[in-house]
Amino acid sequence: MTWAVMDQLPIGSLVKAAAATGVFQVLPDAMVWRAIRPRNGWLLEDLAMGFAMVFATALPAQTIAGLMHSRIPAYVVPLLFVTVFAAVPVLRRRVLEARWSPLP
């Protein structure tokens, strides 16, 4: 996204980059974190650990894609995580039942 702004690319490029980041990195990582954390947690904890979970999906996906010289694994692996977490009832329930509250 920074590259799009620095090179003064059209605003559509920035929107496309933000959407890709949300769909291919933030969504899968947030789903993984919400599935493994305790039911009740803090918002700050969710934000910090959700970003840290990039090592669970995005980093392996991009490494595989780089080794294969193809973009396809970078798209498929995170979407595979989303599909599994949405399709398996136990995982879907854990993700949806996770709650957060502000710091005390």
Gaussian input, Z-matrix of N, CA and C with variables (Angstrom, degrees):
# hf/3-21g

backbone

0 1
 N
 C     1     B1
 C     2     B2     1     A1
 N     3     B3     2     A2     1     D1
 C     4     B4     3     A3     2     D2
 C     5     B5     4     A4     3     D3
 N     6     B6     5     A5     4     D4
 C     7     B7     6     A6     5     D5
 C     8     B8     7     A7     6     D6
 N     9     B9     8     A8     7     D7
 C    10    B10     9     A9     8     D8
 C    11    B11    10    A10     9     D9
 N    12    B12    11    A11    10    D10
 C    13    B13    12    A12    11    D11
 C    14    B14    13    A13    12    D12
 N    15    B15    14    A14    13    D13
 C    16    B16    15    A15    14    D14
 C    17    B17    16    A16    15    D15
 N    18    B18    17    A17    16    D16
 C    19    B19    18    A18    17    D17
 C    20    B20    19    A19    18    D18
 N    21    B21    20    A20    19    D19
 C    22    B22    21    A21    20    D20
 C    23    B23    22    A22    21    D21
 N    24    B24    23    A23    22    D22
 C    25    B25    24    A24    23    D23
 C    26    B26    25    A25    24    D24
 N    27    B27    26    A26    25    D25
 C    28    B28    27    A27    26    D26
 C    29    B29    28    A28    27    D27
 N    30    B30    29    A29    28    D28
 C    31    B31    30    A30    29    D29
 C    32    B32    31    A31    30    D30
 N    33    B33    32    A32    31    D31
 C    34    B34    33    A33    32    D32
 C    35    B35    34    A34    33    D33
 N    36    B36    35    A35    34    D34
 C    37    B37    36    A36    35    D35
 C    38    B38    37    A37    36    D36
 N    39    B39    38    A38    37    D37
 C    40    B40    39    A39    38    D38
 C    41    B41    40    A40    39    D39
 N    42    B42    41    A41    40    D40
 C    43    B43    42    A42    41    D41
 C    44    B44    43    A43    42    D42
 N    45    B45    44    A44    43    D43
 C    46    B46    45    A45    44    D44
 C    47    B47    46    A46    45    D45
 N    48    B48    47    A47    46    D46
 C    49    B49    48    A48    47    D47
 C    50    B50    49    A49    48    D48
 N    51    B51    50    A50    49    D49
 C    52    B52    51    A51    50    D50
 C    53    B53    52    A52    51    D51
 N    54    B54    53    A53    52    D52
 C    55    B55    54    A54    53    D53
 C    56    B56    55    A55    54    D54
 N    57    B57    56    A56    55    D55
 C    58    B58    57    A57    56    D56
 C    59    B59    58    A58    57    D57
 N    60    B60    59    A59    58    D58
 C    61    B61    60    A60    59    D59
 C    62    B62    61    A61    60    D60
 N    63    B63    62    A62    61    D61
 C    64    B64    63    A63    62    D62
 C    65    B65    64    A64    63    D63
 N    66    B66    65    A65    64    D64
 C    67    B67    66    A66    65    D65
 C    68    B68    67    A67    66    D66
 N    69    B69    68    A68    67    D67
 C    70    B70    69    A69    68    D68
 C    71    B71    70    A70    69    D69
 N    72    B72    71    A71    70    D70
 C    73    B73    72    A72    71    D71
 C    74    B74    73    A73    72    D72
 N    75    B75    74    A74    73    D73
 C    76    B76    75    A75    74    D74
 C    77    B77    76    A76    75    D75
 N    78    B78    77    A77    76    D76
 C    79    B79    78    A78    77    D77
 C    80    B80    79    A79    78    D78
 N    81    B81    80    A80    79    D79
 C    82    B82    81    A81    80    D80
 C    83    B83    82    A82    81    D81
 N    84    B84    83    A83    82    D82
 C    85    B85    84    A84    83    D83
 C    86    B86    85    A85    84    D84
 N    87    B87    86    A86    85    D85
 C    88    B88    87    A87    86    D86
 C    89    B89    88    A88    87    D87
 N    90    B90    89    A89    88    D88
 C    91    B91    90    A90    89    D89
 C    92    B92    91    A91    90    D90
 N    93    B93    92    A92    91    D91
 C    94    B94    93    A93    92    D92
 C    95    B95    94    A94    93    D93
 N    96    B96    95    A95    94    D94
 C    97    B97    96    A96    95    D95
 C    98    B98    97    A97    96    D96
 N    99    B99    98    A98    97    D97
 C   100   B100    99    A99    98    D98
 C   101   B101   100   A100    99    D99
 N   102   B102   101   A101   100   D100
 C   103   B103   102   A102   101   D101
 C   104   B104   103   A103   102   D102
 N   105   B105   104   A104   103   D103
 C   106   B106   105   A105   104   D104
 C   107   B107   106   A106   105   D105
 N   108   B108   107   A107   106   D106
 C   109   B109   108   A108   107   D107
 C   110   B110   109   A109   108   D108
 N   111   B111   110   A110   109   D109
 C   112   B112   111   A111   110   D110
 C   113   B113   112   A112   111   D111
 N   114   B114   113   A113   112   D112
 C   115   B115   114   A114   113   D113
 C   116   B116   115   A115   114   D114
 N   117   B117   116   A116   115   D115
 C   118   B118   117   A117   116   D116
 C   119   B119   118   A118   117   D117
 N   120   B120   119   A119   118   D118
 C   121   B121   120   A120   119   D119
 C   122   B122   121   A121   120   D120
 N   123   B123   122   A122   121   D121
 C   124   B124   123   A123   122   D122
 C   125   B125   124   A124   123   D123
 N   126   B126   125   A125   124   D124
 C   127   B127   126   A126   125   D125
 C   128   B128   127   A127   126   D126
 N   129   B129   128   A128   127   D127
 C   130   B130   129   A129   128   D128
 C   131   B131   130   A130   129   D129
 N   132   B132   131   A131   130   D130
 C   133   B133   132   A132   131   D131
 C   134   B134   133   A133   132   D132
 N   135   B135   134   A134   133   D133
 C   136   B136   135   A135   134   D134
 C   137   B137   136   A136   135   D135
 N   138   B138   137   A137   136   D136
 C   139   B139   138   A138   137   D137
 C   140   B140   139   A139   138   D138
 N   141   B141   140   A140   139   D139
 C   142   B142   141   A141   140   D140
 C   143   B143   142   A142   141   D141
 N   144   B144   143   A143   142   D142
 C   145   B145   144   A144   143   D143
 C   146   B146   145   A145   144   D144
 N   147   B147   146   A146   145   D145
 C   148   B148   147   A147   146   D146
 C   149   B149   148   A148   147   D147
 N   150   B150   149   A149   148   D148
 C   151   B151   150   A150   149   D149
 C   152   B152   151   A151   150   D150
 N   153   B153   152   A152   151   D151
 C   154   B154   153   A153   152   D152
 C   155   B155   154   A154   153   D153
 N   156   B156   155   A155   154   D154
 C   157   B157   156   A156   155   D155
 C   158   B158   157   A157   156   D156
 N   159   B159   158   A158   157   D157
 C   160   B160   159   A159   158   D158
 C   161   B161   160   A160   159   D159
 N   162   B162   161   A161   160   D160
 C   163   B163   162   A162   161   D161
 C   164   B164   163   A163   162   D162
 N   165   B165   164   A164   163   D163
 C   166   B166   165   A165   164   D164
 C   167   B167   166   A166   165   D165
 N   168   B168   167   A167   166   D166
 C   169   B169   168   A168   167   D167
 C   170   B170   169   A169   168   D168
 N   171   B171   170   A170   169   D169
 C   172   B172   171   A171   170   D170
 C   173   B173   172   A172   171   D171
 N   174   B174   173   A173   172   D172
 C   175   B175   174   A174   173   D173
 C   176   B176   175   A175   174   D174
 N   177   B177   176   A176   175   D175
 C   178   B178   177   A177   176   D176
 C   179   B179   178   A178   177   D177
 N   180   B180   179   A179   178   D178
 C   181   B181   180   A180   179   D179
 C   182   B182   181   A181   180   D180
 N   183   B183   182   A182   181   D181
 C   184   B184   183   A183   182   D182
 C   185   B185   184   A184   183   D183
 N   186   B186   185   A185   184   D184
 C   187   B187   186   A186   185   D185
 C   188   B188   187   A187   186   D186
 N   189   B189   188   A188   187   D187
 C   190   B190   189   A189   188   D188
 C   191   B191   190   A190   189   D189
 N   192   B192   191   A191   190   D190
 C   193   B193   192   A192   191   D191
 C   194   B194   193   A193   192   D192
 N   195   B195   194   A194   193   D193
 C   196   B196   195   A195   194   D194
 C   197   B197   196   A196   195   D195
 N   198   B198   197   A197   196   D196
 C   199   B199   198   A198   197   D197
 C   200   B200   199   A199   198   D198
 N   201   B201   200   A200   199   D199
 C   202   B202   201   A201   200   D200
 C   203   B203   202   A202   201   D201
 N   204   B204   203   A203   202   D202
 C   205   B205   204   A204   203   D203
 C   206   B206   205   A205   204   D204
 N   207   B207   206   A206   205   D205
 C   208   B208   207   A207   206   D206
 C   209   B209   208   A208   207   D207
 N   210   B210   209   A209   208   D208
 C   211   B211   210   A210   209   D209
 C   212   B212   211   A211   210   D210
 N   213   B213   212   A212   211   D211
 C   214   B214   213   A213   212   D212
 C   215   B215   214   A214   213   D213
 N   216   B216   215   A215   214   D214
 C   217   B217   216   A216   215   D215
 C   218   B218   217   A217   216   D216
 N   219   B219   218   A218   217   D217
 C   220   B220   219   A219   218   D218
 C   221   B221   220   A220   219   D219
 N   222   B222   221   A221   220   D220
 C   223   B223   222   A222   221   D221
 C   224   B224   223   A223   222   D222
 N   225   B225   224   A224   223   D223
 C   226   B226   225   A225   224   D224
 C   227   B227   226   A226   225   D225
 N   228   B228   227   A227   226   D226
 C   229   B229   228   A228   227   D227
 C   230   B230   229   A229   228   D228
 N   231   B231   230   A230   229   D229
 C   232   B232   231   A231   230   D230
 C   233   B233   232   A232   231   D231
 N   234   B234   233   A233   232   D232
 C   235   B235   234   A234   233   D233
 C   236   B236   235   A235   234   D234
 N   237   B237   236   A236   235   D235
 C   238   B238   237   A237   236   D236
 C   239   B239   238   A238   237   D237
 N   240   B240   239   A239   238   D238
 C   241   B241   240   A240   239   D239
 C   242   B242   241   A241   240   D240
 N   243   B243   242   A242   241   D241
 C   244   B244   243   A243   242   D242
 C   245   B245   244   A244   243   D243
 N   246   B246   245   A245   244   D244
 C   247   B247   246   A246   245   D245
 C   248   B248   247   A247   246   D246
 N   249   B249   248   A248   247   D247
 C   250   B250   249   A249   248   D248
 C   251   B251   250   A250   249   D249
 N   252   B252   251   A251   250   D250
 C   253   B253   252   A252   251   D251
 C   254   B254   253   A253   252   D252
 N   255   B255   254   A254   253   D253
 C   256   B256   255   A255   254   D254
 C   257   B257   256   A256   255   D255
 N   258   B258   257   A257   256   D256
 C   259   B259   258   A258   257   D257
 C   260   B260   259   A259   258   D258
 N   261   B261   260   A260   259   D259
 C   262   B262   261   A261   260   D260
 C   263   B263   262   A262   261   D261
 N   264   B264   263   A263   262   D262
 C   265   B265   264   A264   263   D263
 C   266   B266   265   A265   264   D264
 N   267   B267   266   A266   265   D265
 C   268   B268   267   A267   266   D266
 C   269   B269   268   A268   267   D267
 N   270   B270   269   A269   268   D268
 C   271   B271   270   A270   269   D269
 C   272   B272   271   A271   270   D270
 N   273   B273   272   A272   271   D271
 C   274   B274   273   A273   272   D272
 C   275   B275   274   A274   273   D273
 N   276   B276   275   A275   274   D274
 C   277   B277   276   A276   275   D275
 C   278   B278   277   A277   276   D276
 N   279   B279   278   A278   277   D277
 C   280   B280   279   A279   278   D278
 C   281   B281   280   A280   279   D279
 N   282   B282   281   A281   280   D280
 C   283   B283   282   A282   281   D281
 C   284   B284   283   A283   282   D282
 N   285   B285   284   A284   283   D283
 C   286   B286   285   A285   284   D284
 C   287   B287   286   A286   285   D285
 N   288   B288   287   A287   286   D286
 C   289   B289   288   A288   287   D287
 C   290   B290   289   A289   288   D288
 N   291   B291   290   A290   289   D289
 C   292   B292   291   A291   290   D290
 C   293   B293   292   A292   291   D291
 N   294   B294   293   A293   292   D292
 C   295   B295   294   A294   293   D293
 C   296   B296   295   A295   294   D294
 N   297   B297   296   A296   295   D295
 C   298   B298   297   A297   296   D296
 C   299   B299   298   A298   297   D297
 N   300   B300   299   A299   298   D298
 C   301   B301   300   A300   299   D299
 C   302   B302   301   A301   300   D300
 N   303   B303   302   A302   301   D301
 C   304   B304   303   A303   302   D302
 C   305   B305   304   A304   303   D303
 N   306   B306   305   A305   304   D304
 C   307   B307   306   A306   305   D305
 C   308   B308   307   A307   306   D306
 N   309   B309   308   A308   307   D307
 C   310   B310   309   A309   308   D308
 C   311   B311   310   A310   309   D309

   B1=1.4429
   B2=1.5187
   B3=1.3277
   B4=1.4643
   B5=1.5169
   B6=1.3205
   B7=1.4538
   B8=1.5298
   B9=1.3366
   B10=1.4585
   B11=1.5266
   B12=1.3164
   B13=1.4620
   B14=1.5256
   B15=1.3273
   B16=1.4714
   B17=1.5327
   B18=1.3176
   B19=1.4661
   B20=1.5174
   B21=1.3172
   B22=1.4583
   B23=1.5285
   B24=1.3133
   B25=1.4582
   B26=1.5278
   B27=1.3079
   B28=1.4660
   B29=1.5288
   B30=1.3131
   B31=1.4613
   B32=1.5355
   B33=1.3198
   B34=1.4616
   B35=1.5201
   B36=1.3382
   B37=1.4603
   B38=1.5185
   B39=1.3160
   B40=1.4613
   B41=1.5257
   B42=1.3197
   B43=1.4654
   B44=1.5322
   B45=1.3192
   B46=1.4687
   B47=1.5320
   B48=1.3335
   B49=1.4654
   B50=1.5275
   B51=1.3271
   B52=1.4635
   B53=1.5292
   B54=1.3287
   B55=1.4679
   B56=1.5263
   B57=1.3181
   B58=1.4631
   B59=1.5205
   B60=1.3242
   B61=1.4666
   B62=1.5214
   B63=1.3147
   B64=1.4584
   B65=1.5125
   B66=1.3301
   B67=1.4665
   B68=1.5216
   B69=1.3350
   B70=1.4555
   B71=1.5259
   B72=1.3423
   B73=1.4623
   B74=1.5152
   B75=1.3150
   B76=1.4652
   B77=1.5299
   B78=1.3235
   B79=1.4614
   B80=1.5296
   B81=1.3433
   B82=1.4691
   B83=1.5245
   B84=1.3354
   B85=1.4593
   B86=1.5209
   B87=1.3265
   B88=1.4670
   B89=1.5269
   B90=1.3209
   B91=1.4664
   B92=1.5274
   B93=1.3192
   B94=1.4730
   B95=1.5261
   B96=1.3322
   B97=1.4653
   B98=1.5238
   B99=1.3340
   B100=1.4696
   B101=1.5240
   B102=1.3128
   B103=1.4639
   B104=1.5226
   B105=1.3326
   B106=1.4679
   B107=1.5229
   B108=1.2983
   B109=1.4606
   B110=1.5251
   B111=1.3500
   B112=1.4708
   B113=1.5309
   B114=1.3117
   B115=1.4698
   B116=1.5196
   B117=1.3136
   B118=1.4658
   B119=1.5229
   B120=1.3117
   B121=1.4553
   B122=1.5191
   B123=1.2986
   B124=1.4591
   B125=1.5117
   B126=1.3241
   B127=1.4595
   B128=1.5323
   B129=1.3245
   B130=1.4665
   B131=1.5308
   B132=1.3128
   B133=1.4643
   B134=1.5324
   B135=1.3192
   B136=1.4624
   B137=1.5237
   B138=1.3150
   B139=1.4635
   B140=1.5297
   B141=1.3194
   B142=1.4701
   B143=1.5219
   B144=1.3071
   B145=1.4605
   B146=1.5301
   B147=1.3259
   B148=1.4561
   B149=1.5239
   B150=1.3389
   B151=1.4631
   B152=1.5321
   B153=1.3168
   B154=1.4683
   B155=1.5240
   B156=1.3119
   B157=1.4586
   B158=1.5262
   B159=1.3279
   B160=1.4666
   B161=1.5233
   B162=1.3230
   B163=1.4575
   B164=1.5253
   B165=1.3189
   B166=1.4650
   B167=1.5198
   B168=1.3204
   B169=1.4650
   B170=1.5209
   B171=1.3063
   B172=1.4662
   B173=1.5198
   B174=1.3071
   B175=1.4639
   B176=1.5288
   B177=1.3413
   B178=1.4716
   B179=1.5338
   B180=1.3248
   B181=1.4683
   B182=1.5239
   B183=1.3271
   B184=1.4582
   B185=1.5245
   B186=1.3227
   B187=1.4639
   B188=1.5330
   B189=1.3253
   B190=1.4654
   B191=1.5251
   B192=1.3252
   B193=1.4661
   B194=1.5239
   B195=1.3213
   B196=1.4583
   B197=1.5146
   B198=1.3192
   B199=1.4633
   B200=1.5292
   B201=1.3251
   B202=1.4586
   B203=1.5251
   B204=1.3312
   B205=1.4739
   B206=1.5289
   B207=1.3342
   B208=1.4539
   B209=1.5223
   B210=1.3110
   B211=1.4666
   B212=1.5220
   B213=1.2954
   B214=1.4644
   B215=1.5259
   B216=1.3484
   B217=1.4785
   B218=1.5359
   B219=1.3138
   B220=1.4670
   B221=1.5216
   B222=1.3145
   B223=1.4622
   B224=1.5238
   B225=1.3182
   B226=1.4627
   B227=1.5280
   B228=1.3302
   B229=1.4687
   B230=1.5343
   B231=1.3479
   B232=1.4722
   B233=1.5265
   B234=1.3361
   B235=1.4615
   B236=1.5238
   B237=1.3195
   B238=1.4514
   B239=1.5330
   B240=1.3392
   B241=1.4692
   B242=1.5186
   B243=1.3255
   B244=1.4652
   B245=1.5215
   B246=1.3199
   B247=1.4580
   B248=1.5282
   B249=1.3231
   B250=1.4679
   B251=1.5198
   B252=1.3375
   B253=1.4621
   B254=1.5220
   B255=1.3189
   B256=1.4645
   B257=1.5276
   B258=1.3357
   B259=1.4635
   B260=1.5276
   B261=1.3253
   B262=1.4674
   B263=1.5356
   B264=1.3338
   B265=1.4665
   B266=1.5261
   B267=1.3240
   B268=1.4697
   B269=1.5284
   B270=1.3194
   B271=1.4675
   B272=1.5239
   B273=1.3262
   B274=1.4630
   B275=1.5292
   B276=1.3355
   B277=1.4654
   B278=1.5240
   B279=1.3492
   B280=1.4777
   B281=1.5316
   B282=1.3162
   B283=1.4657
   B284=1.5254
   B285=1.3213
   B286=1.4630
   B287=1.5260
   B288=1.3390
   B289=1.4653
   B290=1.5314
   B291=1.3074
   B292=1.4707
   B293=1.5311
   B294=1.3080
   B295=1.4806
   B296=1.5105
   B297=1.3337
   B298=1.4552
   B299=1.5072
   B300=1.3103
   B301=1.4639
   B302=1.5158
   B303=1.3435
   B304=1.4710
   B305=1.5391
   B306=1.3057
   B307=1.4640
   B308=1.5096
   B309=1.3439
   B310=1.4733
   B311=1.5195
   A1=109.92
   A2=115.93
   A3=119.63
   A4=110.59
   A5=116.00
   A6=120.48
   A7=110.77
   A8=117.03
   A9=120.78
   A10=111.32
   A11=117.42
   A12=121.39
   A13=110.78
   A14=116.81
   A15=120.85
   A16=111.88
   A17=117.22
   A18=120.37
   A19=112.44
   A20=116.76
   A21=123.65
   A22=111.92
   A23=115.17
   A24=120.31
   A25=109.15
   A26=117.77
   A27=119.73
   A28=111.62
   A29=116.09
   A30=122.03
   A31=110.38
   A32=117.15
   A33=120.74
   A34=112.18
   A35=117.02
   A36=120.65
   A37=110.88
   A38=117.07
   A39=121.40
   A40=110.47
   A41=117.10
   A42=121.37
   A43=109.97
   A44=116.31
   A45=121.10
   A46=110.98
   A47=117.16
   A48=121.06
   A49=110.94
   A50=117.08
   A51=120.49
   A52=110.82
   A53=117.29
   A54=120.61
   A55=110.70
   A56=117.18
   A57=120.47
   A58=111.03
   A59=117.00
   A60=120.89
   A61=110.26
   A62=116.82
   A63=120.49
   A64=113.15
   A65=116.75
   A66=121.08
   A67=112.17
   A68=117.60
   A69=120.20
   A70=114.61
   A71=118.20
   A72=119.13
   A73=112.25
   A74=118.66
   A75=120.68
   A76=111.88
   A77=118.70
   A78=121.13
   A79=112.87
   A80=119.66
   A81=118.02
   A82=113.04
   A83=116.85
   A84=120.49
   A85=111.38
   A86=116.77
   A87=119.99
   A88=110.66
   A89=116.74
   A90=119.54
   A91=111.22
   A92=116.99
   A93=120.23
   A94=109.55
   A95=117.35
   A96=120.29
   A97=111.56
   A98=117.49
   A99=119.92
   A100=111.56
   A101=117.96
   A102=120.71
   A103=112.37
   A104=118.12
   A105=119.11
   A106=113.59
   A107=118.54
   A108=119.61
   A109=110.94
   A110=117.69
   A111=119.96
   A112=110.51
   A113=116.93
   A114=120.88
   A115=111.79
   A116=117.87
   A117=121.48
   A118=109.48
   A119=116.31
   A120=120.60
   A121=110.54
   A122=116.17
   A123=122.24
   A124=109.88
   A125=116.51
   A126=122.05
   A127=110.82
   A128=117.24
   A129=121.06
   A130=110.73
   A131=115.99
   A132=121.58
   A133=110.14
   A134=117.38
   A135=121.31
   A136=111.52
   A137=116.84
   A138=120.29
   A139=111.40
   A140=116.45
   A141=119.91
   A142=111.45
   A143=117.62
   A144=120.28
   A145=111.67
   A146=116.84
   A147=119.66
   A148=111.16
   A149=116.39
   A150=119.95
   A151=110.88
   A152=117.09
   A153=119.89
   A154=111.67
   A155=117.74
   A156=121.15
   A157=112.65
   A158=117.19
   A159=120.21
   A160=110.07
   A161=116.58
   A162=120.03
   A163=111.54
   A164=117.53
   A165=120.66
   A166=112.82
   A167=117.69
   A168=119.36
   A169=113.78
   A170=117.47
   A171=120.38
   A172=113.13
   A173=117.24
   A174=119.44
   A175=112.30
   A176=119.54
   A177=118.21
   A178=112.38
   A179=116.96
   A180=119.86
   A181=111.16
   A182=116.98
   A183=119.72
   A184=111.27
   A185=117.65
   A186=120.72
   A187=110.06
   A188=115.66
   A189=119.89
   A190=110.37
   A191=116.40
   A192=120.25
   A193=111.15
   A194=117.41
   A195=120.74
   A196=112.32
   A197=116.34
   A198=119.91
   A199=112.00
   A200=116.14
   A201=120.13
   A202=112.46
   A203=116.73
   A204=122.06
   A205=110.80
   A206=115.17
   A207=121.69
   A208=109.34
   A209=116.72
   A210=120.89
   A211=112.45
   A212=117.11
   A213=121.39
   A214=113.36
   A215=120.55
   A216=118.38
   A217=113.14
   A218=117.45
   A219=120.14
   A220=111.30
   A221=117.20
   A222=121.42
   A223=111.98
   A224=116.33
   A225=121.02
   A226=112.82
   A227=118.59
   A228=121.10
   A229=111.82
   A230=120.33
   A231=118.45
   A232=112.79
   A233=117.40
   A234=119.37
   A235=111.60
   A236=116.94
   A237=121.30
   A238=110.65
   A239=116.45
   A240=120.51
   A241=110.44
   A242=117.48
   A243=121.53
   A244=110.21
   A245=116.82
   A246=121.35
   A247=111.47
   A248=116.47
   A249=120.54
   A250=110.48
   A251=116.99
   A252=119.93
   A253=111.82
   A254=118.06
   A255=120.95
   A256=112.04
   A257=117.38
   A258=120.73
   A259=113.83
   A260=118.00
   A261=121.18
   A262=108.34
   A263=117.37
   A264=120.52
   A265=114.70
   A266=118.44
   A267=120.85
   A268=110.29
   A269=117.03
   A270=120.60
   A271=110.84
   A272=116.70
   A273=120.29
   A274=110.49
   A275=116.50
   A276=120.82
   A277=110.92
   A278=117.62
   A279=120.99
   A280=110.71
   A281=116.64
   A282=120.58
   A283=110.41
   A284=116.92
   A285=120.68
   A286=113.50
   A287=117.35
   A288=120.08
   A289=113.13
   A290=118.02
   A291=120.17
   A292=108.81
   A293=115.88
   A294=121.87
   A295=109.12
   A296=115.82
   A297=119.94
   A298=109.69
   A299=114.03
   A300=120.92
   A301=107.48
   A302=117.34
   A303=118.80
   A304=110.05
   A305=115.48
   A306=119.29
   A307=109.91
   A308=118.28
   A309=120.26
   A310=111.23
   D1=-39.02
   D2=178.02
   D3=-62.17
   D4=-40.54
   D5=178.79
   D6=-60.01
   D7=-41.00
   D8=179.51
   D9=-62.35
   D10=-40.02
   D11=179.94
   D12=-72.69
   D13=-44.96
   D14=-177.43
   D15=-63.76
   D16=-36.35
   D17=-179.90
   D18=-89.45
   D19=6.86
   D20=177.79
   D21=53.97
   D22=43.64
   D23=175.63
   D24=-72.60
   D25=163.12
   D26=179.43
   D27=-58.98
   D28=154.94
   D29=-178.07
   D30=-59.71
   D31=-28.24
   D32=177.38
   D33=-59.75
   D34=-34.25
   D35=178.09
   D36=-66.04
   D37=-39.15
   D38=178.37
   D39=-67.08
   D40=-42.19
   D41=178.77
   D42=-64.10
   D43=-42.78
   D44=178.83
   D45=-62.30
   D46=-41.99
   D47=179.29
   D48=-66.23
   D49=-41.47
   D50=179.10
   D51=-65.03
   D52=-41.40
   D53=178.77
   D54=-65.36
   D55=-41.71
   D56=179.10
   D57=-64.06
   D58=-41.10
   D59=177.63
   D60=-61.70
   D61=-43.36
   D62=-179.94
   D63=-65.06
   D64=-44.71
   D65=-175.35
   D66=-77.81
   D67=-41.19
   D68=-171.99
   D69=-97.04
   D70=-9.93
   D71=178.82
   D72=-127.54
   D73=-55.32
   D74=-174.34
   D75=-68.05
   D76=-47.77
   D77=-176.95
   D78=-61.37
   D79=-51.88
   D80=179.82
   D81=-62.58
   D82=-40.12
   D83=-178.13
   D84=-67.83
   D85=-39.68
   D86=177.57
   D87=-65.00
   D88=-38.16
   D89=178.91
   D90=-66.04
   D91=-41.19
   D92=177.95
   D93=-61.95
   D94=-47.80
   D95=-178.09
   D96=-63.27
   D97=-44.84
   D98=-178.30
   D99=-66.16
   D100=-24.82
   D101=178.73
   D102=-78.38
   D103=-29.24
   D104=-175.40
   D105=-101.47
   D106=-12.74
   D107=-177.84
   D108=-85.16
   D109=165.83
   D110=174.83
   D111=-61.00
   D112=159.25
   D113=-176.48
   D114=-59.52
   D115=-44.82
   D116=-179.66
   D117=-102.27
   D118=133.65
   D119=179.87
   D120=-153.62
   D121=-175.90
   D122=179.66
   D123=-102.82
   D124=151.38
   D125=178.96
   D126=-60.58
   D127=-43.54
   D128=-179.95
   D129=-60.51
   D130=-40.38
   D131=177.60
   D132=-62.88
   D133=-43.57
   D134=178.35
   D135=-61.75
   D136=-43.92
   D137=-179.32
   D138=-65.55
   D139=-47.85
   D140=-177.64
   D141=-65.69
   D142=-48.02
   D143=-177.03
   D144=-74.45
   D145=-30.31
   D146=175.72
   D147=-61.60
   D148=-42.73
   D149=176.61
   D150=-69.35
   D151=-34.84
   D152=179.34
   D153=-68.32
   D154=-25.26
   D155=-178.81
   D156=-70.57
   D157=0.18
   D158=175.93
   D159=-56.31
   D160=-26.05
   D161=178.29
   D162=-69.76
   D163=-18.45
   D164=-179.39
   D165=-80.23
   D166=-33.83
   D167=-174.93
   D168=-124.05
   D169=-57.17
   D170=-171.05
   D171=-67.94
   D172=-44.48
   D173=-178.17
   D174=-62.91
   D175=-49.74
   D176=176.37
   D177=-62.33
   D178=-40.32
   D179=-179.01
   D180=-62.34
   D181=-43.62
   D182=-178.90
   D183=-72.25
   D184=-32.24
   D185=176.62
   D186=-65.25
   D187=-47.04
   D188=178.50
   D189=-61.56
   D190=-43.61
   D191=179.48
   D192=-61.84
   D193=-40.73
   D194=178.85
   D195=-65.94
   D196=-41.31
   D197=178.80
   D198=-67.14
   D199=-32.15
   D200=179.75
   D201=-87.59
   D202=-6.38
   D203=-176.02
   D204=55.85
   D205=43.91
   D206=-178.83
   D207=-145.88
   D208=144.67
   D209=177.23
   D210=-82.20
   D211=-18.82
   D212=-172.06
   D213=-55.36
   D214=-47.84
   D215=179.00
   D216=-61.66
   D217=-30.35
   D218=178.78
   D219=-65.44
   D220=-25.23
   D221=176.63
   D222=-92.72
   D223=-40.89
   D224=-172.30
   D225=-72.97
   D226=-44.41
   D227=-175.84
   D228=-60.46
   D229=-50.16
   D230=177.71
   D231=-62.40
   D232=-38.78
   D233=178.54
   D234=-67.73
   D235=-29.48
   D236=174.83
   D237=-64.27
   D238=-42.19
   D239=175.37
   D240=-59.03
   D241=-47.54
   D242=-179.29
   D243=-60.87
   D244=-43.95
   D245=-179.31
   D246=-62.30
   D247=-45.11
   D248=-179.82
   D249=-64.61
   D250=-45.69
   D251=-178.04
   D252=-68.72
   D253=-26.58
   D254=177.78
   D255=-84.87
   D256=-28.75
   D257=-175.04
   D258=-87.50
   D259=-33.87
   D260=-178.02
   D261=-81.86
   D262=116.74
   D263=-174.25
   D264=-55.01
   D265=-41.78
   D266=-178.26
   D267=-64.25
   D268=-44.46
   D269=179.64
   D270=-67.38
   D271=-42.68
   D272=179.66
   D273=-60.51
   D274=-42.68
   D275=179.57
   D276=-63.40
   D277=-42.58
   D278=178.61
   D279=-61.19
   D280=-42.67
   D281=-178.94
   D282=-65.37
   D283=-45.06
   D284=-176.66
   D285=-74.06
   D286=-28.01
   D287=-177.65
   D288=-87.54
   D289=-7.78
   D290=179.37
   D291=-65.75
   D292=134.05
   D293=-178.18
   D294=-123.65
   D295=152.77
   D296=175.73
   D297=-133.29
   D298=159.23
   D299=175.93
   D300=-139.70
   D301=160.34
   D302=176.53
   D303=-65.88
   D304=165.29
   D305=176.95
   D306=-62.46
   D307=144.46
   D308=179.66
   D309=-69.12

